[in-house]
Amino acid sequence: MPIIELRGAIPVGLAKGMSLPAAFTFSYLGSCLPTLPILLLYNQVIKWLENFSLGRRFVSWMQERLTKHRDKIHRYGYIGLFIFVAIPLPGTGVWSGSALAALLNLSRWRALLAVIGGNLIAGLIITAIFFPMWLN
């Protein structure tokens, strides 16, 4: 799910009684699924949405949010994209990172590696936060 991604899925999985390894694994794999479709289709979907009034407003809002991070990604390249996705805060995950990479026309395969790698680190951070609670 956009915004919360595995950052919310791991705690929800634990609350539903999943083991920590299972919650991490399913959350990580599930949150990685949209990466490639976003990288491949983002620009085409944006062009299509701009044909509609509501779509134009949504695209404008989304592009504005993404372009705030544009300079950092340009400056640090794929490492910047990796770090952007690895920070476990709302709005810095797979969906945003993939959309930002597509918006900046980064290499899809390098961006894919940066995004899924950053997602792995974010998942490990969240897992480390919830590990002590899981032991109880």
DSSP file with accessible surface (Angstrom, degrees, kcal/mol):
  #  RESIDUE AA STRUCTURE BP1 BP2  ACC     N-H-->O    O-->H-N    N-H-->O    O-->H-N    TCO  KAPPA ALPHA  PHI   PSI    X-CA   Y-CA   Z-CA
    1    1 A M     >        0   0  161      0, 0.0     4,-2.2     0, 0.0    94,-0.1   0.000 360.0 360.0 360.0 132.7    0.0    0.0    0.0
    2    2 A P  T  4  +     0   0   59      0, 0.0     2,-1.8     0, 0.0     3,-0.0  -0.157 360.0  14.4 -56.4 153.2    1.4    3.4   -0.9
    3    3 A I  T  4 S+     0   0   96      1,-0.2    88,-0.7    86,-0.1    89,-0.3  -0.444 131.2  41.6  80.6 -58.9    2.8    5.5    2.0
    4    4 A I  T >> S+     0   0   79     -2,-1.8     4,-1.4    86,-0.1     3,-1.0   0.849  77.2 151.4 -89.0 -33.6    3.0    2.9    4.7
    5    5 A E  H >X S-     0   0    9     -4,-2.2     4,-1.9     1,-0.3     3,-1.0   0.048  78.7 -18.7  42.0-138.0    4.4    0.0    2.7
    6    6 A L  H 3> S+     0   0    0      1,-0.3     4,-2.1     2,-0.2    -1,-0.3   0.746 130.4  74.1 -73.3 -16.8    6.5   -2.4    4.8
    7    7 A R  H <4 S+     0   0   24     -3,-1.0    -1,-0.3     1,-0.2    -2,-0.2   0.826 113.2  25.2 -62.6 -31.4    6.9    0.2    7.4
    8    8 A G  H <X S+     0   0   16     -4,-1.4     4,-2.0    -3,-1.0    -2,-0.2   0.700 116.2  63.9-100.3 -26.8    3.3   -0.5    8.4
    9    9 A A  H  X S+     0   0   36     -4,-1.9     4,-2.9    -5,-0.3     5,-0.2   0.873  97.9  55.1 -70.0 -36.0    3.0   -4.0    7.2
   10   10 A I  H  X S+     0   0    0     -4,-2.1     4,-2.4     2,-0.2     5,-0.2   0.973 111.7  42.6 -63.6 -51.7    5.5   -5.5    9.6
   11   11 A P  H  > S+     0   0   32      0, 0.0     4,-2.6     0, 0.0    -1,-0.2   0.903 115.3  50.7 -61.3 -37.0    3.8   -4.1   12.7
   12   12 A V  H  X S+     0   0   82     -4,-2.0     4,-1.8     2,-0.2    -2,-0.2   0.932 109.7  50.4 -65.3 -44.0    0.4   -5.1   11.3
   13   13 A G  H  <>S+     0   0    8     -4,-2.9     5,-2.6     1,-0.2    -1,-0.2   0.922 112.0  47.6 -58.8 -42.8    1.7   -8.6   10.6
   14   14 A L  H ><5S+     0   0   32     -4,-2.4     3,-1.6     1,-0.2    -1,-0.2   0.913 109.8  52.6 -64.8 -40.9    3.0   -8.9   14.1
   15   15 A A  H 3<5S+     0   0   90     -4,-2.6    -1,-0.2     1,-0.3    -2,-0.2   0.813 106.2  54.8 -64.6 -28.6   -0.2   -7.6   15.6
   16   16 A K  T 3<5S-     0   0  175     -4,-1.8    -1,-0.3    -5,-0.2    -2,-0.2   0.381 127.5 -99.1 -85.5   1.6   -2.1  -10.3   13.6
   17   17 A G  T < 5S+     0   0   67     -3,-1.6    -3,-0.2     1,-0.3    -2,-0.1   0.552  72.4 145.9  97.3   7.7    0.1  -13.0   15.1
   18   18 A M      < -     0   0   67     -5,-2.6    -1,-0.3    -6,-0.2     2,-0.1  -0.438  54.2-106.4 -72.9 154.4    2.7  -13.6   12.4
   19   19 A S     >  -     0   0   54      1,-0.1     4,-3.0    -2,-0.1     5,-0.2  -0.412  30.7-112.5 -72.1 157.5    6.2  -14.4   13.4
   20   20 A L  H  > S+     0   0    8      1,-0.2     4,-2.8     2,-0.2     5,-0.2   0.931 117.2  49.8 -60.9 -44.9    8.8  -11.7   12.9
   21   21 A P  H  > S+     0   0   78      0, 0.0     4,-2.6     0, 0.0    -1,-0.2   0.921 114.2  45.6 -60.9 -39.6   10.6  -13.5   10.1
   22   22 A A  H  > S+     0   0   27      2,-0.2     4,-2.8     1,-0.2     5,-0.4   0.928 112.7  49.8 -68.3 -43.8    7.3  -14.2    8.3
   23   23 A A  H  X S+     0   0    0     -4,-3.0     4,-2.0     1,-0.2     5,-0.2   0.924 114.5  45.6 -60.7 -43.5    6.1  -10.6    8.8
   24   24 A F  H  X S+     0   0   36     -4,-2.8     4,-3.0    -5,-0.2     5,-0.3   0.955 114.6  47.2 -63.1 -50.4    9.4   -9.2    7.4
   25   25 A T  H  X S+     0   0   66     -4,-2.6     4,-2.7    -5,-0.2     5,-0.3   0.943 116.4  41.5 -60.6 -51.2    9.5  -11.6    4.5
   26   26 A F  H  X S+     0   0  136     -4,-2.8     4,-2.4     1,-0.2     5,-0.2   0.898 116.9  49.3 -66.6 -38.1    6.0  -11.1    3.3
   27   27 A S  H  X S+     0   0   14     -4,-2.0     4,-2.3    -5,-0.4    -2,-0.2   0.922 113.6  46.1 -65.5 -44.2    6.1   -7.3    3.9
   28   28 A Y  H  X S+     0   0   40     -4,-3.0     4,-1.6    -5,-0.2    -2,-0.2   0.960 116.4  43.1 -63.9 -51.6    9.4   -7.0    2.0
   29   29 A L  H  X S+     0   0  100     -4,-2.7     4,-1.1    -5,-0.3     3,-0.2   0.924 115.8  49.1 -62.8 -42.8    8.4   -9.1   -1.0
   30   30 A G  H  < S+     0   0   37     -4,-2.4     3,-0.4    -5,-0.3    -1,-0.2   0.889 111.0  49.1 -64.5 -37.9    4.9   -7.5   -1.2
   31   31 A S  H  < S+     0   0    9     -4,-2.3    -1,-0.2    -5,-0.2    -2,-0.2   0.755 107.9  55.2 -76.4 -20.2    6.3   -4.0   -1.0
   32   32 A C  H >< S+     0   0   23     -4,-1.6     3,-1.6    -3,-0.2     4,-0.5   0.738  87.3  83.3 -79.2 -22.2    8.8   -4.8   -3.8
   33   33 A L  T 3< S+     0   0  136     -4,-1.1     3,-0.3    -3,-0.4    -1,-0.2   0.856  88.3  48.4 -53.7 -43.2    6.2   -5.9   -6.2
   34   34 A P  T 3> S+     0   0   22      0, 0.0     4,-2.4     0, 0.0     5,-0.3   0.627  88.8  89.4 -76.9  -5.9    5.1   -2.5   -7.5
   35   35 A T  H <> S+     0   0    0     -3,-1.6     4,-2.6     1,-0.2     5,-0.2   0.947  90.0  39.0 -57.0 -58.4    8.7   -1.3   -8.1
   36   36 A L  H  > S+     0   0   53     -4,-0.5     4,-2.6    -3,-0.3     5,-0.3   0.934 115.6  51.2 -64.1 -45.5    9.2   -2.5  -11.7
   37   37 A P  H  > S+     0   0   64      0, 0.0     4,-2.7     0, 0.0     5,-0.3   0.913 112.4  47.9 -58.7 -38.0    5.6   -1.7  -12.9
   38   38 A I  H  X S+     0   0   23     -4,-2.4     4,-2.2     1,-0.2     5,-0.2   0.946 112.3  48.7 -66.0 -45.3    6.1    1.9  -11.5
   39   39 A L  H  < S+     0   0    5     -4,-2.6     4,-0.3    -5,-0.3    -1,-0.2   0.884 119.4  39.1 -60.6 -37.6    9.5    2.2  -13.2
   40   40 A L  H  < S+     0   0   65     -4,-2.6     4,-0.2    -5,-0.2    -1,-0.2   0.833 128.8  26.6 -82.1 -33.4    8.1    1.0  -16.5
   41   41 A L  H  X S+     0   0   95     -4,-2.7     4,-2.6    -5,-0.3     5,-0.3   0.514  88.0  97.9-113.3  -7.2    4.7    2.7  -16.6
   42   42 A Y  H  X S+     0   0   17     -4,-2.2     4,-2.6    -5,-0.3     5,-0.2   0.917  87.8  44.8 -52.8 -54.0    4.9    5.8  -14.5
   43   43 A N  H  > S+     0   0   41     -4,-0.3     4,-2.1     1,-0.2    -1,-0.2   0.888 114.5  49.1 -63.7 -37.0    5.5    8.3  -17.3
   44   44 A Q  H  > S+     0   0  102     -4,-0.2     4,-2.0     2,-0.2    -1,-0.2   0.911 112.1  48.2 -68.3 -40.8    2.8    6.8  -19.5
   45   45 A V  H  X S+     0   0   70     -4,-2.6     4,-2.9     2,-0.2    -2,-0.2   0.914 110.3  52.3 -65.6 -40.3    0.2    6.8  -16.6
   46   46 A I  H  X S+     0   0    9     -4,-2.6     4,-1.8    -5,-0.3    -2,-0.2   0.932 109.2  49.5 -61.3 -45.4    1.1   10.4  -15.8
   47   47 A K  H  < S+     0   0  145     -4,-2.1     4,-0.2     1,-0.2    -1,-0.2   0.904 113.1  47.5 -60.8 -40.5    0.5   11.4  -19.4
   48   48 A W  H >< S+     0   0  151     -4,-2.0     3,-1.7     1,-0.2    -2,-0.2   0.930 109.9  51.8 -66.5 -45.2   -2.9    9.6  -19.5
   49   49 A L  H >< S+     0   0   35     -4,-2.9     3,-2.0     1,-0.3     7,-0.3   0.818  97.2  68.1 -61.7 -31.7   -4.0   11.1  -16.1
   50   50 A E  T 3< S+     0   0   86     -4,-1.8    -1,-0.3     1,-0.3    -2,-0.2   0.616  84.6  72.9 -67.4  -8.0   -3.2   14.6  -17.4
   51   51 A N  T <  S+     0   0  113     -3,-1.7     2,-0.4    -4,-0.2    -1,-0.3   0.568  94.0  63.4 -77.6  -9.0   -6.1   14.2  -19.9
   52   52 A F  S <> S-     0   0   96     -3,-2.0     4,-2.9    -4,-0.1     5,-0.2  -0.914  81.3-129.9-121.7 146.4   -8.6   14.6  -17.0
   53   53 A S  H  > S+     0   0   62     -2,-0.4     4,-1.9     1,-0.2     5,-0.2   0.937 111.9  41.7 -58.6 -52.2   -9.2   17.6  -14.7
   54   54 A L  H  > S+     0   0  125      1,-0.2     4,-2.3     2,-0.2    -1,-0.2   0.897 114.3  53.9 -63.9 -37.8   -9.0   15.5  -11.5
   55   55 A G  H  > S+     0   0    8      2,-0.2     4,-3.0     1,-0.2    -2,-0.2   0.900 105.4  52.9 -62.6 -41.3   -6.0   13.6  -12.9
   56   56 A R  H  X S+     0   0  125     -4,-2.9     4,-2.6    -7,-0.3    -1,-0.2   0.913 109.9  48.6 -61.8 -41.1   -4.2   16.9  -13.6
   57   57 A R  H  X S+     0   0  154     -4,-1.9     4,-2.4     2,-0.2    -2,-0.2   0.922 113.2  46.9 -65.2 -42.4   -4.6   18.0  -10.0
   58   58 A F  H  X S+     0   0   93     -4,-2.3     4,-2.9     2,-0.2     5,-0.2   0.935 113.3  48.4 -64.3 -45.2   -3.4   14.7   -8.7
   59   59 A V  H  X S+     0   0    3     -4,-3.0     4,-3.2     1,-0.2     5,-0.3   0.926 111.4  50.6 -61.8 -43.1   -0.4   14.7  -11.0
   60   60 A S  H  X S+     0   0   70     -4,-2.6     4,-2.1    -5,-0.2    -1,-0.2   0.937 112.4  46.4 -61.4 -45.5    0.4   18.3  -10.1
   61   61 A W  H  X S+     0   0  129     -4,-2.4     4,-1.9     2,-0.2    -2,-0.2   0.938 116.2  44.9 -61.5 -46.6    0.3   17.4   -6.4
   62   62 A M  H  X S+     0   0   38     -4,-2.9     4,-2.4     1,-0.2     5,-0.2   0.927 112.5  49.8 -67.7 -44.4    2.3   14.3   -6.8
   63   63 A Q  H  X S+     0   0   40     -4,-3.2     4,-2.6    -5,-0.2    -1,-0.2   0.892 109.5  53.4 -62.5 -37.8    5.0   15.9   -9.0
   64   64 A E  H  X S+     0   0  131     -4,-2.1     4,-0.8    -5,-0.3    -1,-0.2   0.922 110.3  46.6 -62.5 -43.3    5.3   18.7   -6.5
   65   65 A R  H  < S+     0   0   93     -4,-1.9     3,-0.4     1,-0.2     4,-0.3   0.899 115.5  46.0 -65.8 -40.8    6.0   16.3   -3.7
   66   66 A L  H >< S+     0   0   10     -4,-2.4     3,-1.7     1,-0.2     4,-0.3   0.880 104.1  60.0 -71.5 -38.2    8.5   14.3   -5.7
   67   67 A T  H >X S+     0   0   52     -4,-2.6     3,-0.8     1,-0.3     4,-0.5   0.708  88.2  74.2 -69.5 -15.0   10.4   17.2   -7.1
   68   68 A K  T 3< S+     0   0  139     -4,-0.8    -1,-0.3    -3,-0.4     4,-0.2   0.825 104.5  39.8 -60.3 -29.2   11.3   18.3   -3.5
   69   69 A H  T <> S+     0   0   40     -3,-1.7     4,-1.8    -4,-0.3    -1,-0.2   0.439  88.8  97.5 -99.6  -2.3   13.7   15.4   -3.5
   70   70 A R  H <> S+     0   0   89     -3,-0.8     4,-2.7    -4,-0.3     5,-0.2   0.897  80.6  51.5 -56.6 -47.2   15.0   15.8   -7.1
   71   71 A D  H  X S+     0   0  111     -4,-0.5     4,-2.6     1,-0.2    -1,-0.2   0.889 108.6  51.6 -62.4 -39.2   18.1   17.7   -6.2
   72   72 A K  H  > S+     0   0  113     -4,-0.2     4,-2.5     2,-0.2    -1,-0.2   0.913 112.1  46.0 -63.6 -42.2   19.3   15.1   -3.7
   73   73 A I  H  X S+     0   0    4     -4,-1.8     4,-2.2     2,-0.2     7,-0.3   0.919 113.3  49.5 -68.9 -41.8   18.8   12.3   -6.1
   74   74 A H  H  < S+     0   0  116     -4,-2.7    -2,-0.2    -5,-0.2    -1,-0.2   0.921 114.5  46.1 -60.1 -41.8   20.6   14.2   -8.9
   75   75 A R  H  < S+     0   0  162     -4,-2.6    -2,-0.2    -5,-0.2    -1,-0.2   0.918 126.9  25.7 -69.0 -43.8   23.5   15.0   -6.5
   76   76 A Y  H >X S-     0   0  137     -4,-2.5     3,-1.0     1,-0.2     4,-1.0   0.470  91.3-162.3-104.8  -3.5   23.9   11.5   -5.1
   77   77 A G  H 3X  -     0   0   24     -4,-2.2     4,-1.9     1,-0.2    -1,-0.2  -0.244  66.0  -9.3  62.1-139.1   22.6    9.4   -7.9
   78   78 A Y  H 3> S+     0   0   60      1,-0.2     4,-2.7     2,-0.2    -1,-0.2   0.809 136.0  57.5 -67.7 -29.4   21.6    5.9   -7.2
   79   79 A I  H <> S+     0   0  114     -3,-1.0     4,-2.7     2,-0.2    -1,-0.2   0.909 106.8  50.1 -65.8 -39.7   23.1    6.0   -3.7
   80   80 A G  H  X S+     0   0    8     -4,-1.0     4,-2.7    -7,-0.3    -2,-0.2   0.904 110.7  48.7 -62.6 -41.4   20.8    8.9   -3.0
   81   81 A L  H  X S+     0   0    0     -4,-1.9     4,-2.3    -8,-0.2     5,-0.2   0.929 110.9  51.1 -64.1 -43.4   17.8    6.9   -4.3
   82   82 A F  H  X S+     0   0   68     -4,-2.7     4,-2.3     1,-0.2    -2,-0.2   0.942 113.2  44.5 -58.1 -48.1   18.9    4.0   -2.2
   83   83 A I  H  X S+     0   0   87     -4,-2.7     4,-1.5     1,-0.2    -2,-0.2   0.913 109.5  56.6 -65.9 -41.1   19.1    6.2    1.0
   84   84 A F  H  < S+     0   0   16     -4,-2.7     3,-0.3     1,-0.2    -1,-0.2   0.922 114.0  39.1 -55.6 -45.2   15.8    7.9    0.2
   85   85 A V  H  < S+     0   0    0     -4,-2.3    -1,-0.2     1,-0.2    -2,-0.2   0.859 110.7  59.8 -75.5 -32.4   14.0    4.5    0.1
   86   86 A A  H  < S+     0   0    9     -4,-2.3    -1,-0.2    -5,-0.2    -2,-0.2   0.731  80.3  94.6 -71.5 -21.8   16.0    3.1    3.1
   87   87 A I  S  < S-     0   0   71     -4,-1.5     2,-2.4    -3,-0.3     5,-0.1  -0.614  77.8-139.1 -72.5 115.4   14.8    5.9    5.4
   88   88 A P        +     0   0   34      0, 0.0    -1,-0.1     0, 0.0    -2,-0.1  -0.365  59.5 117.5 -81.5  65.7   11.8    4.3    7.1
   89   89 A L  S >  S-     0   0  100     -2,-2.4     3,-1.7    -4,-0.1   -82,-0.1  -0.926  75.6 -87.2-122.5 153.4    9.5    7.3    7.1
   90   90 A P  T 3  S+     0   0   97      0, 0.0   -86,-0.1     0, 0.0    -3,-0.0  -0.332 113.8  23.4 -58.1 136.8    6.1    7.7    5.3
   91   91 A G  T 3  S+     0   0   12    -88,-0.7   -87,-0.1    -6,-0.0    -6,-0.0   0.469 103.3  84.9  88.6   2.1    6.6    9.0    1.8
   92   92 A T  S <  S+     0   0   18     -3,-1.7    -5,-0.2   -89,-0.3    -1,-0.0   0.096  71.1  97.1-120.6  24.4   10.2    7.7    1.3
   93   93 A G  S  > S-     0   0    2    -90,-0.1     4,-3.0    -7,-0.1     5,-0.3   0.085  90.9 -60.3-100.1-153.0    9.5    4.2    0.2
   94   94 A V  H  > S+     0   0    0      2,-0.2     4,-2.8     1,-0.2     5,-0.3   0.896 126.9  49.7 -61.5 -47.1    9.3    2.0   -2.8
   95   95 A W  H  > S+     0   0   92      2,-0.2     4,-2.3     1,-0.2    -1,-0.2   0.951 117.5  39.5 -62.2 -49.7    6.4    3.9   -4.5
   96   96 A S  H  > S+     0   0   24      2,-0.2     4,-2.7     1,-0.2    -2,-0.2   0.915 117.4  49.2 -66.6 -43.8    7.9    7.3   -4.1
   97   97 A G  H  X S+     0   0    0     -4,-3.0     4,-2.4     2,-0.2    -2,-0.2   0.915 113.4  46.2 -63.3 -42.3   11.4    6.1   -4.9
   98   98 A S  H  X S+     0   0    0     -4,-2.8     4,-2.3    -5,-0.3    -1,-0.2   0.919 114.1  47.9 -66.9 -43.2   10.3    4.3   -8.0
   99   99 A A  H  X S+     0   0    7     -4,-2.3     4,-2.9    -5,-0.3    -2,-0.2   0.916 112.1  50.0 -64.4 -41.1    8.2    7.3   -9.2
  100  100 A L  H  X S+     0   0    0     -4,-2.7     4,-2.2     2,-0.2    -2,-0.2   0.921 110.0  50.3 -63.5 -42.1   11.0    9.7   -8.5
  101  101 A A  H  <>S+     0   0    0     -4,-2.4     5,-2.6     1,-0.2    -1,-0.2   0.912 113.3  45.8 -62.9 -41.0   13.4    7.4  -10.5
  102  102 A A  H ><5S+     0   0    7     -4,-2.3     3,-1.4     3,-0.2    -2,-0.2   0.918 110.7  53.0 -67.7 -42.5   11.0    7.3  -13.4
  103  103 A L  H 3<5S+     0   0   30     -4,-2.9    -2,-0.2     1,-0.3    -1,-0.2   0.882 112.7  44.6 -58.9 -37.9   10.4   11.1  -13.3
  104  104 A L  T 3<5S-     0   0   22     -4,-2.2    -1,-0.3    -5,-0.2    -2,-0.2   0.381 110.8-124.0 -88.3   3.2   14.1   11.7  -13.5
  105  105 A N  T < 5 +     0   0  128     -3,-1.4    -3,-0.2    -4,-0.2    -2,-0.1   0.872  48.2 171.0  54.8  42.1   14.5    9.1  -16.3
  106  106 A L      < -     0   0   35     -5,-2.6    -1,-0.1    -6,-0.1     2,-0.1  -0.403  49.4 -77.0 -74.7 159.7   17.1    7.1  -14.3
  107  107 A S     >  -     0   0   50      1,-0.2     4,-2.7    -2,-0.1     5,-0.2  -0.377  42.4-140.3 -56.9 125.8   18.2    3.7  -15.6
  108  108 A R  H  > S+     0   0  105      1,-0.2     4,-2.5     2,-0.2    -1,-0.2   0.889  97.2  46.4 -60.1 -42.9   15.3    1.3  -14.8
  109  109 A W  H  > S+     0   0  162      2,-0.2     4,-2.1     1,-0.2    -1,-0.2   0.911 114.8  45.2 -72.6 -39.0   17.5   -1.6  -13.8
  110  110 A R  H  > S+     0   0  153      2,-0.2     4,-2.3     1,-0.2    -2,-0.2   0.909 115.1  49.1 -68.5 -39.7   19.9    0.5  -11.6
  111  111 A A  H  X S+     0   0    0     -4,-2.7     4,-3.0     2,-0.2     5,-0.2   0.908 107.9  54.9 -64.3 -40.3   16.9    2.2  -10.0
  112  112 A L  H  X S+     0   0   30     -4,-2.5     4,-2.7    -5,-0.2     5,-0.3   0.939 110.0  46.0 -57.4 -46.5   15.3   -1.1   -9.4
  113  113 A L  H  X S+     0   0  120     -4,-2.1     4,-2.1     1,-0.2     5,-0.2   0.909 113.7  48.8 -64.1 -41.9   18.4   -2.3   -7.6
  114  114 A A  H  X S+     0   0    9     -4,-2.3     4,-2.5     2,-0.2    -2,-0.2   0.921 114.2  46.0 -64.2 -42.0   18.6    0.9   -5.6
  115  115 A V  H  X S+     0   0    0     -4,-3.0     4,-2.6     2,-0.2    -2,-0.2   0.947 115.4  43.0 -70.1 -47.9   14.9    0.8   -4.6
  116  116 A I  H  X S+     0   0   47     -4,-2.7     4,-1.8    -5,-0.2    -1,-0.2   0.870 115.8  50.8 -70.5 -29.2   14.7   -2.9   -3.6
  117  117 A G  H  X S+     0   0   20     -4,-2.1     4,-1.9    -5,-0.3    -2,-0.2   0.928 111.8  46.6 -68.2 -44.7   18.0   -2.5   -1.7
  118  118 A G  H  X S+     0   0    0     -4,-2.5     4,-2.6    -5,-0.2    -2,-0.2   0.893 110.2  54.1 -63.0 -37.7   16.8    0.5    0.1
  119  119 A N  H  X S+     0   0    0     -4,-2.6     4,-2.6     1,-0.2    -1,-0.2   0.886 105.3  53.9 -64.4 -37.6   13.6   -1.3    0.9
  120  120 A L  H  X S+     0   0   67     -4,-1.8     4,-2.4     2,-0.2    -1,-0.2   0.935 109.9  46.8 -61.6 -45.9   15.6   -4.1    2.4
  121  121 A I  H  X S+     0   0   62     -4,-1.9     4,-2.5     2,-0.2    -2,-0.2   0.927 111.5  51.0 -63.7 -43.9   17.4   -1.7    4.7
  122  122 A A  H  X S+     0   0    0     -4,-2.6     4,-2.5     1,-0.2    -1,-0.2   0.922 110.8  49.7 -59.3 -42.4   14.1    0.0    5.7
  123  123 A G  H  X S+     0   0    0     -4,-2.6     4,-2.7     1,-0.2    -1,-0.2   0.898 109.9  49.9 -63.7 -39.9   12.6   -3.4    6.5
  124  124 A L  H  X S+     0   0   87     -4,-2.4     4,-2.5     2,-0.2    -1,-0.2   0.892 110.3  51.0 -66.9 -36.7   15.6   -4.4    8.6
  125  125 A I  H  X S+     0   0   68     -4,-2.5     4,-2.1     2,-0.2    -2,-0.2   0.945 112.8  45.0 -64.5 -47.6   15.4   -1.1   10.5
  126  126 A I  H  X S+     0   0   13     -4,-2.5     4,-2.2     1,-0.2    -2,-0.2   0.916 112.8  51.8 -63.1 -41.0   11.7   -1.6   11.2
  127  127 A T  H  X S+     0   0   24     -4,-2.7     4,-1.7     1,-0.2    -1,-0.2   0.921 108.4  51.1 -61.6 -42.7   12.4   -5.2   12.2
  128  128 A A  H  < S+     0   0   66     -4,-2.5    -1,-0.2     1,-0.2    -2,-0.2   0.886 109.5  51.3 -63.2 -35.3   15.1   -4.1   14.6
  129  129 A I  H  < S+     0   0   90     -4,-2.1     4,-0.4     1,-0.2    -1,-0.2   0.910 117.6  37.4 -67.1 -41.3   12.7   -1.7   16.2
  130  130 A F  H  X S+     0   0   48     -4,-2.2     4,-2.0     1,-0.2    -2,-0.2   0.588  93.6  89.2 -90.0  -8.6   10.0   -4.3   16.7
  131  131 A F  H  X S+     0   0   89     -4,-1.7     4,-1.6     1,-0.2    -1,-0.2   0.921  86.6  49.8 -57.4 -47.9   12.3   -7.2   17.6
  132  132 A P  H  > S+     0   0   74      0, 0.0     4,-0.7     0, 0.0    -1,-0.2   0.898 112.0  49.0 -60.6 -36.6   12.3   -6.5   21.3
  133  133 A M  H >4 S+     0   0  113     -4,-0.4     3,-0.6     1,-0.2    -2,-0.2   0.851 107.2  55.7 -68.7 -33.4    8.5   -6.3   21.4
  134  134 A W  H 3< S+     0   0  100     -4,-2.0    -1,-0.2     1,-0.2    -3,-0.1   0.818  98.8  62.0 -69.7 -29.5    8.3   -9.6   19.5
  135  135 A L  H 3<        0   0  109     -4,-1.6    -1,-0.2    -5,-0.2    -2,-0.2   0.784 360.0 360.0 -67.2 -27.1   10.4  -11.4   22.1
  136  136 A N    <<        0   0  176     -4,-0.7    -3,-0.0    -3,-0.6     0, 0.0  -0.174 360.0 360.0 -73.8 360.0    7.8  -10.7   24.8
